[in-house]
Each structure stands twice: as structure tokens, then as C-alpha cells.
Amino acid sequence: MKLFKCLAMTLAIASASIAPTAQANLITQDVAISTTNSVRYINFNVTTAGGFDIRALGSDTLGSTNFWNNDPQIFLFRNTLTNGNFIASDDDSGTGLNSLIDDILLTAGSYILAISEFDLTLAEAISGQNASSIQDPGSIRIQIEGVSWNPPGPNNNVSAGTAALAVPEPGTVALMGLALAGIGFSRKRTQKHK
């Protein structure tokens, strides 16, 4: 019984720590765009409200058009992929053909970034399929960065926000799996002794 209580406590601790902990002022993730995966998604949580820049970088910044997509496009949503939760989109506001949602103020909560190639519509970002032919399959580097700025006017200051990818860390998942396995073995052992 002591073993069961110990394992249950370990499981409770592991469950509580599954929330993302890798917070940073800069999140970088590469996604691959292809004809079968024409729209990709990144889920992230804003943990501290504030200012953000969201960039989609392709070959104009990263080189080699054989690996990097030439003309990325992005759509930002709050919580779910619906018209009502659409916040912003961009194509070509960054350097060259890169996309940039610049100086956007986000509140704490969950967000979804839809990523594809140029000519992506809002309906396609929601559906997950870019109907225009993918001309340039390749990877796109996404950067979500907390930034601060001072808009015009007295006492206006936007602080940099912080965000974390909405995925559990591998160590936490392993710890939770170990706790579940221990509970299973403990139960099997008590059933053999009955």
C-alpha cells in the first residue's frame, strides 16, 4: 500500500508539471510545407501578456531555395481555428518575401499560428488545405518573439510578452509514463498475492 501511495504522489506531481515550462522571449520552430501537408500549425501559449513579433522566414533570409520555402504566409488565431477567432495574417511584410506580424499586443491565453505558402486564404488556413498549388515545397522557420515598444503618446509603453510552445517536455512525459507503469506493476503484484 505504501508503494501505491508513493506512486500516486509521483503521478500527481508529474501531472501538475505537464504545463509547458520552456518560456522564452524567442521561440523558434521549423515546419515543412509539402503538397500533402500544405498548411501546418503551431500551438503556443502566451504566459505573460505583452508585445510580440511573429515571423515566417524562408529562403530570402535563410538561403538555399532547395530547402527553405520562398514565400511563406501566416494566419494567427486565438484558441480555435474559426473566423471569429482570427486575429491577423501577413504575407511579405518582412524582409523580401518573408512574413511578419509586427508589434502585436497579445493577452495571456492559447494561440494557433497557421503556416503555408503564398496565396493562402482564411478559409484554407482554417480547413488545413492550401488549394493553390504548392509551388515551392520546403521548410519555413517560425519565430515568436516578445518585444517592447513605445507607441506615440504620453505614458505609452508596451512590455515584451512571454510565450511557450503548447507541448509537454519529454522528461515530464517520461516521468508520468514511469509512474503509470509503476502503478500497473503494483496492482498486478497485489492481485497475485490474493
N, C-alpha and C positions, 0 to 999 in steps of 0.2 A: 504494500500500500504506500510506503514511503517513496518507492521508486515512481509510482504513478503520480503522486503529488509533485515530486521533483520534475518529472517530465511535463506535467500540466503547467507548472510555473514557467518552465523553459519555453513551452509553446506560447503562453500568454505574452512573455517578453518578446519573443520573435514576432508575433503578430503585431504588437504595438510598434515595432520598429520597421515595418514594411514600408511606411510612407517614405517617399524619396528624401534622401538626405544630402545628395550631391548638389548643393546650391552653389551658384557662381554668378558673377556678373557677366560671364560669357559662356554660353552653351554652344558647342559645335557638333554637328552631326551630318554625315554624308548619306544621301539617299540615291538609289539608282532608278532611273526612268527608262522604261522599255516599252515596246508595243503591248506587252501583256500587263505590265504594271505602269500604266500611263499617268496615274495620279497616286502619289504617296502622301502619307500623313505623319506628322509628328505631334504627339500629345505632350503638353507641358503645363506645369502649374506655376502661376505667379504666387510666390510666397510673401513678398513684400510689394505692395502697390508702388508704382512709380513709372519712370520713363523707360522706354525700350526702343532699340533699333532692331529690325528683323531683316536679315539679308539672305538672298539666294545668290550664290556665286557660281559662275560657270567658267567657261574657257577664257573669257575676257580677262579674268583675274588670275585664274589658276593654270592657264596654258593648256597644251595638248588637247585639241578638239577630238582626238580619238578616245579620250577617257572622260572628259568633262562636257556636259551639255552646253550648247552655245547660247541658248536664250531661255533661261528659267523664268517662271511666273509663279506667284504665290497668292493665296487667299487665307485670311485669318478669321476664325470663328471663336465664339465663346461657348463653351460646354458641349454643344452638339452641332452637327452639320445640317443646319436649316437656314432658310432665307432670313428668318427673324434673328438668328444669332450671328449673321455675317457682320464683320467689323470693318475690314479693309482688304484691299488687294493691291498688287503692283506688278507692273511689267516695265522694265527698262528705266526706272528712276535711279538705279545705282550706276556704277562705272560701266560704260559700254552698254551691253545688253543685260547686265545683272539687275536683279530686282531689289528694291529697298522700301520697306515700310518704315519711314523715318520719324523719330521723335513722337512716338505714340504713347499715350498715357493708358496703362492697364491697371485695373484693380485686382486684388487678390482673387484667385479662382482658377478654374481649368480652361485651357485653350487648345484649339486644334489648328494646325497650320497645314493647308493643302498645298502640295508642290507638284508642278508639272512643267511642261514646255509651253512656249508662247501659243496664244490663241485659245487658252483655257477660259471657259465661261463659268459663271457662278453655278449654273445647273450642273455642269460637268465636274466642278470641284466637289459638289455635294454628292453626285452619283458615283464618283470614283473612276470615271472613264472619260479620257480626253478624246472626243470624237474626231478632232483634226488628226491627221496622220502624224505620228511621231517622226519627225524628220531627222532628229539628232539624238538618238538614244545615248545615254551616258549618265554620269553622276552629277549631282548638284550638292554643293556644300551649303548647309543652313547654319546661320549664326544668329542667336538670340542674345542680345547684349543689353544689360541695364545701363542706361545713360542718364545724365542730368543735363539740364539746360535752363536758361533764364529767358522766358518769353518776355516781350515788351510789357512795361507797366511796373508800378511800384510793388514791392514785396512779392513778386512772382518768382518762384524757384521750384523747379520740378526735380525731385531727387531720383537717383537711379534706383530702379526696382531690382528685385532678385527673383530668379526663377529656377526651377528644377525639372528635369525630364520626368514624366509620369511613369516611371518603371522602377520596380524594386531593385535594390542592389543584389548581385549574385550571392554574396555572403549571407545576407538575410534569408534569402530563399533556401539556401543550403541548410542553414540552422533550423528553419521551420520544417524542412523535409526530414532532418535528423530527429527532431522532436516527435514528429508524427510516426516515424519508423520505430522509435523507442516505445511509444505508447502501444503500437501494434504488437511488438515483441512482448511487452509486459502483459498485455491481455492474453496472448497466446500461452504464455507461461502459466498464468493463473488458471486458465482453462484446463491445462494438462494436469495440474495438481488437484483438481476437484474430483 
